[in-house]
Amino acid sequence: DSVRVKGYITLWTYFIVMVAKALMANQVKTLVVDTMTLARRVKADAYLESLQNAAFDPAGKRIIVQGKELPMRERLLQREYGNPNDAIRDVYTTGAGVDKNLIAVHHLTDEYASRPNSKGEIVEVPTGRRVLEGLKNTHRFVDIAVLMTKDGGHIKGKFEKFGYKLPMEGTSQDDPTWDSIAALVAMATGDRFQIDRRKA
């Protein structure tokens, strides 16, 4: 069974247990997930693994029904991505619920749109835009979203979202760090909001 995935349920369980421990630990103020894109892929594969396991008995042998092997799932259907998306959303909302800083790194991917081709068939084609891979509407679950790009020998951070002060959205910061963003939050809010800085 070359398309069977294995080990992802165990990997996801390990990941989510470690996240829970960090979120419950008093000494942990900030949790970094590098990358949340990969975490979502692991959860999607864990869900696929659970669906595939339904075609096997407890001994790992294919289940036979009326003389035929029970079909094994090869991939998730588009509508089944709700399961991994919900799990990732839970990480964000739990972090907010326990009042911890959560830094989640995401990859970008090409955006695709449905368009007719020369034969009039609807096909998926790249739009030329780059978008967050995975969970749509990620920005709904965060206070600050920074798009990091290389600019010469520096990193440029563009604030795609700045929930502490909306006019900051669209502005940029050169070579952003946790502390420089925390200082910007404090300055933008007149020191009403203070985010813990890193210890030197």
ZITAWO-V87123 format. One record per residue. N is the residue number from 0. OMEGA is omega in whole degrees, -180 to 180 (999 if undefined). Layout:
BEGIN
{{N;OMEGA} {N;OMEGA}}
END
This chain:
BEGIN
{{0;-173} {1;-179} {2;-179} {3;177} {4;-179} {5;174} {6;-176} {7;176} {8;178} {9;-180} {10;179} {11;180} {12;178} {13;-179} {14;-174} {15;175} {16;179} {17;176} {18;-180} {19;178} {20;-180} {21;-179} {22;179} {23;-176} {24;-180} {25;-177} {26;179} {27;178} {28;-176} {29;178} {30;178} {31;175} {32;-178} {33;15} {34;176} {35;175} {36;179} {37;178} {38;179} {39;177} {40;178} {41;180} {42;178} {43;178} {44;176} {45;178} {46;177} {47;179} {48;179} {49;177} {50;178} {51;-179} {52;179} {53;180} {54;-176} {55;176} {56;-178} {57;179} {58;178} {59;178} {60;178} {61;177} {62;179} {63;178} {64;-180} {65;176} {66;-180} {67;176} {68;174} {69;-178} {70;178} {71;178} {72;179} {73;-179} {74;176} {75;170} {76;-177} {77;-178} {78;-179} {79;177} {80;175} {81;-180} {82;177} {83;179} {84;178} {85;-179} {86;179} {87;177} {88;179} {89;177} {90;179} {91;-175} {92;177} {93;177} {94;178} {95;-178} {96;180} {97;175} {98;176} {99;172} {100;178} {101;175} {102;-179} {103;178} {104;178} {105;172} {106;170} {107;177} {108;178} {109;174} {110;177} {111;177} {112;178} {113;180} {114;176} {115;175} {116;-176} {117;178} {118;-179} {119;179} {120;178} {121;-180} {122;177} {123;180} {124;178} {125;-180} {126;-175} {127;178} {128;174} {129;-178} {130;176} {131;177} {132;173} {133;-172} {134;176} {135;179} {136;178} {137;-177} {138;176} {139;-173} {140;-176} {141;175} {142;-179} {143;173} {144;-177} {145;175} {146;-177} {147;176} {148;174} {149;179} {150;-173} {151;179} {152;-176} {153;174} {154;177} {155;178} {156;178} {157;-179} {158;177} {159;175} {160;176} {161;-173} {162;-179} {163;178} {164;-172} {165;179} {166;179} {167;-180} {168;-178} {169;177} {170;-177} {171;175} {172;178} {173;178} {174;-177} {175;174} {176;176} {177;-177} {178;-179} {179;177} {180;177} {181;178} {182;178} {183;176} {184;-180} {185;-179} {186;-176} {187;-178} {188;-179} {189;-180} {190;176} {191;178} {192;178} {193;176} {194;-180} {195;177} {196;175} {197;177} {198;-178} {199;999}}
END
